[in-house]
């Protein structure tokens, strides 16, 4: 039975568990980026490694969502968090320090991403199960604030820990964070109704996915359209953050680990403020007007590019100015991204029934990241080849973002003409 208050026992455990595990993960992810870039100095290789780590989410997330809809969500979270703790601890004790470190790190990231492909849809599907419908936006906002808070604190902590103690200490901290999260989740009681399988597990899960896609295609085409739209968008926008920010600041601007961590923290603050204010902003700029955010994001992206013009990069004394301005425009961009993500996710949750929530959240994760690895590999090449003309990358992405705003406006306006398509 759902609680009427937002911060009931189950939702509180989920959010605190997410804060602990995501904080440890943020530290590790940031330390890995520093470690890989220090060893290679290549945006292309760095992009390839993080792209390979995303593949399991794209391929396995739909199956993870089907599992979440048919199994005890609380038990899934406990088991997977314990698995992550054991795997990371094993890597730190038995593998770290061996030869071929880049290969082993890539394998670790791939394995953790595989686990995440089941874990993340489970968490997202659990939220509507433990809170009332009127709290969906606030609940999604809270989870996004936690993610943003880890973006703020993780890099700052990682810059300090990695700089003074090295990667092994970071790995041990992440191992402990996953263990603590798993212990907390032992006390979860998420509503669960066992659904009998009609065949083998894999056959049943694949059938579930097909039925979900059929439902979205026939009854909620606006949801499916938005998912494919998000997939295309991540092809050219996400690499600006995952590849662009670390490469620009560490390789082009040559800032210290602490300054890079501070910049990542500022971007995290942008996400936090965007999430905190999302409910208020949604009242004045509802989902039907979401395209306005894309216009503003395009302007912020252009601002980041202008910070990297040759007349700034050509003078070492101006690198600090470029760093500050680049971070400020990144803050604005992340503020806008947080609002877009929360509104889109809330819209999708309001459109689908609880019985297929896990599969829908998994499809959301898989489709939204479908082209991300391709984009990251492409942008890794672009950053290497256009290292002294980086503004060209940002001008191009700005143009694509403006085009995306127009496309989204048409998608939403066409759905408004069909009352059954939009009921939020």
URUR-V493003 format. One line per field, one symbol per residue. ss: DSSP state (a for helix, b for strand, c for the rest). phi: phi as a letter, one per 20 degrees, with the letter a starting at -180 (. if undefined). burial: + if it has 24 or more other ideal C-beta (glycine too) atoms within 12 Angstrom, else -. A space follows every 50 residues. Layout:
BEGIN
ss: ???
phi: ???
burial: ???
END
This chain:
BEGIN
ss: ccbcccccaaaaaaaaaaaaaaaaaaaaaaaaaaaaaaaaccaaaaaaaa aaaaaaaaaaaaaaaaaaaaccaaaaaaaaaaaaaaaaaaaaaaaccccc aaaaaaaaaaaaaaaaaaaaaaaaaaaaaabcaaaaaaaaaaaaaaaaaa aaaaaaaaaaaaaaacaaaaaaaaaaaaaaaaaaaccccccccccccccc aaaaaaaaaaaaaaaaaaacaaaaaaaaaaaaaaaacaaaaaaaaaaaaa aaccccaaaaaaaaaaaaaaaaaaaacaaaaaaaccaaacaaaaaaaaaa aaaaaacccaaaaccaaaaaaaaaaaaaaaaaaaaaaaaaaaaaaaaaaa accaaaaaaaaaaaaaaacccaaaaaaaaaaaaaacccccaaaaaaaaaa aaaaaaaaaaaaaaaacccccccc
phi: .fefefeegffffgfffffffffffffffffffffffffdmdfffgffff fffeggffedggfffffffdcffffgffffffffffffffffeddgoffl gffffffffffffffffeffffffffgfedcfgfdgffffffffffgfff ffegffffgffffecnffffffffgfffffffffffefcegbcfdffeaf gffffffgfffffffffedcfffffffffffffffdeggfefdffffffe efemffgffffffffffffgffffffeffffffecfgfdfffffffffff fffffffdfgfeffcffefffffffgffffgffffffgffffffffgfff edfffcfffffffgffffdgdfgfffffffffffedgdcffffffffgff ffffffffgffffffffdgfeccd
burial: -+---+-+-++++++++++++++++++++++++++++--+-+++++++++ +++++++++++++++++++++++++++++++++++++++-++---+---- -+-+++-++++++++++++++++++++++++-+-++++++++++++++++ +++++++++++++---++++++++++++++++-++--+-+-+-------- ----+--++-+++-++---+-+++++++++++++++++++++++++++++ +++-+-+++++++++++++++++++++++-++--++++++++++++++++ +++++++++--++-----+--++-++++++++++++++++++++++++++ ++-+-+++++++++++++++++++++++++++++-++--++-++++++-+ ++-++-+++-++--+-----++-+
END
